[in-house]
Amino acid sequence: MFPIHDDAGRTHGRPYVNYSLIAINAAVFTWEVLVTGNFTNGLATSEIYLVYGAIPKFVLEGDIPAVITSMFIHGGILHIVGNMVFLYVFGDNIEDRFGHIKYFGIYILWGLFAALVHSIYAVAVGGGDIPAIGASGAISGVLGAYLIMFPRAKIYTVLIAFFITTIRIPALAFIPFWFILQILFTLIGEAGGVAYLAHIGGFIAGVGTGYTWKYLTAKKTSLSIPSAAKTQKMRPRIEDISPSLEPEVIEGGDFYEIITEIHGISAATDIHAEYEPNSKSVRIVASGSRKYELIAKLPGLEGLNHASPKVENIEYLNGIARIRLSKGV
């Protein structure tokens, strides 16, 4: 299985940090190819790995700079292409959720934690002198966080068996399946020199980060809600607190996604959305310390008598509501 893109939209612009990470990895790999003669010069290749790779026994002694440089070194075209595709598919949404600066810092921390887990294991089994390279530990952290933050997203995946086809796999199935494979490969043995324990360590760190972020965000939102007494006295009329921006409607092949600004509620359960066939629009009602009633017009339904989009999922975070509908027939 090979992911090519997902259907989780972004709300905060382009993921410049994620694009930069991919560009830096590509630039470093180009340098590796030039210096090693496309990895035909064994001496030059070994020197790069020893100088810039994360040698487990030194990692446990605190060689943090080597861990960071190792995250941008790869051992071949398949190695870097596989890592960068996963980073491209999943990393943009994590950057969108964390923000540019936090995403970069957390990405590095995931890589450090993954290297630590691998180094402890490698030294224990006598592989403390073998350098580890690649971005997969940090990218595993991206996958772990994605699973927690976008569990209902669909991953468009190329499936290669006796034939080649493209299918949509829920993140709740795709990512756990990938993680189970890492565990199985670890139990079998790190065949091919792949540091599967680094993948496991990075993934666990990503899951923990995702849960922590959701908890802190929910707590921050709840603390910002006025007391019940003040709410009764200060509750404004619906028309006085409408969001400053109209709802944004994104149309996909078989879905609609509505993104709108809503403040003063504590969770997605405070939002109700219902498709109205007569007006071919979605009525959105939110009840909390503030009340909202919004209308989002769905495009592409003119002339269709049997189109009945259905609300599949409602998410809410940091004042932004995301409402996903499947297209009817």
C-alpha positions in Angstrom: 0.0 0.0 0.0 1.3 3.4 -1.0 -0.6 6.6 0.1 -0.9 9.4 -2.5 -3.1 12.0 -0.7 -5.8 12.4 1.9 -9.1 14.2 2.1 -8.4 16.2 5.3 -8.5 19.8 4.4 -6.4 22.7 5.8 -7.7 25.9 7.3 -4.5 27.9 7.9 -2.8 28.3 4.5 0.1 26.5 2.9 2.3 24.1 5.0 5.5 25.9 4.3 7.5 24.1 7.0 6.4 20.7 5.6 7.4 21.8 2.1 10.7 23.0 3.4 11.5 19.7 5.2 10.8 17.9 1.9 13.0 20.3 0.0 15.9 20.0 2.5 15.8 16.3 2.4 15.8 16.3 -1.4 18.7 18.7 -1.5 20.7 16.7 1.0 20.0 13.5 -1.0 21.2 15.2 -4.2 24.4 16.1 -2.4 24.8 12.5 -1.3 24.4 11.2 -4.8 27.0 13.6 -6.2 29.5 12.9 -3.4 29.2 9.1 -3.5 28.7 8.7 -7.3 25.1 7.5 -6.8 26.3 5.4 -3.8 28.9 3.5 -5.9 31.7 4.8 -3.8 31.5 2.7 -0.7 34.2 4.7 1.2 32.5 8.1 0.6 29.1 6.6 1.5 30.4 5.1 4.8 32.0 8.4 5.7 28.7 10.3 5.3 26.9 7.8 7.4 29.6 7.8 10.1 29.9 11.6 10.2 26.2 12.6 9.9 24.4 9.4 11.0 23.1 8.8 14.5 25.5 6.2 16.1 23.5 4.6 19.0 26.3 4.5 21.6 27.0 8.2 21.0 23.3 9.1 21.0 23.0 7.7 24.5 25.9 9.9 25.4 24.0 13.0 24.3 25.1 13.4 20.6 22.0 15.4 19.7 23.5 17.2 16.6 24.2 13.9 14.9 20.5 12.8 15.5 19.3 15.9 13.8 21.6 15.6 10.8 20.8 11.9 10.5 17.1 12.9 10.0 18.0 14.4 6.6 20.3 11.5 5.3 18.9 8.7 3.3 20.4 5.5 1.9 18.9 5.3 -1.6 16.1 6.5 -3.9 13.4 4.2 -2.5 14.3 5.2 1.0 13.9 8.9 0.5 10.9 8.6 -1.9 9.0 6.5 0.6 9.7 8.8 3.5 8.9 12.0 1.6 5.6 10.7 0.2 4.4 9.9 3.7 5.6 13.3 4.9 3.8 15.0 2.1 0.5 13.2 2.6 0.3 13.4 6.4 2.6 16.3 7.5 0.6 19.2 6.0 -2.4 18.6 8.2 -0.3 18.2 11.3 1.4 21.6 10.5 -2.0 23.1 9.9 -3.2 21.9 13.4 0.0 22.8 15.3 1.2 25.9 13.5 4.5 26.4 11.6 6.9 26.9 14.5 5.4 24.3 16.8 5.2 21.7 14.1 8.9 22.1 13.3 10.0 21.8 16.9 7.7 18.8 17.6 8.9 17.1 14.4 12.5 17.4 15.6 11.5 16.1 19.1 9.8 13.1 17.5 13.0 12.3 15.6 15.0 12.6 18.8 12.7 10.3 20.7 12.7 7.7 17.9 16.5 7.8 17.8 16.7 7.3 21.6 14.4 4.3 21.5 16.3 2.7 18.6 19.7 3.5 20.3 18.7 1.8 23.6 17.7 -1.3 21.6 20.7 -1.3 19.3 23.3 -1.0 22.1 21.5 -3.8 24.0 21.8 -6.2 21.1 25.4 -5.2 20.2 24.7 -2.8 17.3 25.8 0.4 19.1 28.4 1.2 16.4 26.0 1.1 13.4 24.8 4.5 12.3 21.1 5.1 11.8 19.8 7.5 9.1 16.6 8.7 7.7 13.5 10.8 8.5 11.2 7.8 9.2 11.4 8.2 13.0 10.1 11.7 12.9 7.6 10.9 10.2 6.3 8.0 12.4 5.5 10.7 14.9 3.6 12.6 12.2 1.5 9.4 11.6 0.8 8.9 15.3 -0.4 12.5 15.7 -2.5 12.2 12.5 -4.3 9.1 13.8 -5.4 11.0 16.9 -6.3 14.3 15.2 -7.8 13.1 11.9 -9.1 9.6 12.7 -12.0 9.9 10.2 -9.9 11.0 7.2 -9.7 8.9 4.1 -6.4 8.0 2.7 -6.2 7.6 -1.1 -3.9 4.6 -1.5 -2.3 2.8 -4.4 -2.8 -0.9 -3.8 -0.3 -3.2 -5.6 -1.1 -6.9 -5.6 -1.8 -9.0 -8.7 -3.1 -5.7 -10.1 -2.7 -2.0 -9.4 -5.7 0.1 -8.2 -6.5 3.1 -6.1 -8.7 2.8 -3.0 -9.8 5.0 -0.1 -8.8 3.6 3.3 -9.9 5.3 6.6 -7.0 6.6 8.6 -8.3 4.4 11.5 -7.4 1.4 9.4 -4.4 2.5 7.3 -2.2 3.8 10.1 -2.9 1.1 12.7 -2.1 -1.5 10.0 1.1 0.3 9.2 2.0 0.3 12.9 1.2 -3.4 13.3 3.6 -4.2 10.5 6.4 -2.3 12.3 5.8 -4.4 15.4 5.8 -7.6 13.4 9.0 -6.7 11.5 10.6 -5.8 14.9 9.7 -9.3 16.3 11.0 -11.0 13.2 14.2 -9.0 13.3 15.4 -5.7 11.7 15.8 -7.2 8.3 17.5 -5.0 5.7 18.9 -2.7 8.3 15.6 -0.9 8.9 15.3 0.6 12.4 11.7 -0.5 13.0 12.0 0.3 16.7 12.6 3.9 15.7 9.3 3.8 13.8 7.6 2.5 16.9 9.2 5.0 19.2 8.3 7.9 16.9 4.8 6.7 16.5 4.2 6.4 20.2 5.6 9.9 20.7 3.2 11.2 18.0 0.2 9.6 19.6 1.1 11.0 23.0 1.6 14.4 21.5 -1.8 14.2 19.7 -3.6 13.3 22.9 -1.9 16.0 24.9 -2.6 18.6 22.3 -6.3 17.7 22.2 -6.6 17.7 26.0 -4.9 21.1 26.3 -6.9 22.6 23.5 -10.2 21.4 25.0 -9.2 22.7 28.4 -8.3 26.1 27.0 -11.6 26.3 25.2 -13.6 25.4 28.3 -11.8 28.0 30.4 -12.7 30.7 27.9 -16.5 30.1 28.2 -18.3 32.6 30.4 -20.1 31.5 33.6 -23.7 30.5 33.3 -24.9 33.5 35.2 -23.0 35.9 33.0 -24.2 34.1 29.9 -27.8 34.6 30.7 -27.3 38.3 31.2 -25.0 38.9 28.3 -26.5 36.5 25.7 -26.6 38.5 22.4 -29.0 38.1 19.6 -28.1 35.6 16.9 -27.8 38.2 14.2 -25.4 40.3 16.3 -22.7 37.7 16.6 -22.6 36.1 13.1 -19.0 35.1 12.1 -17.0 37.7 10.2 -16.6 35.4 7.2 -19.1 33.4 5.3 -18.8 29.6 5.5 -16.3 28.2 3.0 -17.6 25.2 1.1 -15.1 22.8 -0.5 -16.4 20.3 -3.0 -14.7 17.0 -3.6 -15.4 14.0 -5.8 -17.9 12.5 -3.4 -18.0 14.9 -0.5 -18.6 18.5 0.6 -16.7 20.1 3.5 -17.9 23.3 5.1 -15.4 25.3 7.1 -16.7 28.2 9.2 -15.8 30.3 12.2 -17.7 29.7 15.4 -16.8 30.9 18.9 -18.2 30.4 22.3 -18.9 26.7 22.2 -17.0 23.9 24.0 -17.2 21.0 21.6 -18.5 19.7 18.2 -21.6 18.3 20.0 -22.8 21.9 20.4 -23.1 22.1 16.6 -26.0 20.8 14.6 -26.0 20.7 10.8 -28.8 19.6 8.5 -29.2 19.6 4.7 -32.3 21.4 3.4 -33.2 20.0 -0.1 -35.5 22.8 -1.0 -32.8 25.5 -0.8 -29.9 23.0 -1.5 -28.1 24.4 1.4 -26.9 23.3 4.9 -28.4 25.0 8.0 -25.8 25.1 10.8 -27.0 25.9 14.3 -24.5 26.2 17.3 -25.6 26.5 20.9 -23.2 27.5 23.7 -22.3 30.8 25.4 -23.2 32.2 21.9 -25.8 31.1 19.4 -25.2 30.9 15.7 -27.4 30.1 12.8 -25.7 29.9 9.4 -26.6 28.9 5.9 -24.0 27.3 3.6 -25.1 27.0 0.0 -23.8 23.7 -1.7 -22.6 24.1 -5.2 -23.1 21.7 -8.1 -26.7 20.6 -7.2 -28.6 22.7 -9.7 -30.9 20.5 -11.8 -30.4 17.5 -9.6 -33.7 16.2 -8.1 -32.4 13.3 -6.0 -29.2 14.8 -4.5 -29.3 14.3 -0.8 -26.0 15.0 0.9 -25.7 13.6 4.4 -23.8 15.0 7.3 -21.1 12.5 8.2 -18.9 14.3 10.7 -18.5 17.5 12.6 -15.2 18.6 14.1 -14.5 21.7 16.2 -11.2 23.2 17.3 -9.9 26.6 18.1 -13.1 28.4 16.9 -13.1 26.6 13.6 -15.9 24.1 12.7 -15.5 21.6 9.9 -18.6 19.9 8.7 -18.3 17.0 6.3 -21.1 15.7 4.1 -21.2 12.8 1.7 -22.8 13.4 -1.7 -26.1 11.7 -2.3 -27.4 10.3 -5.6 
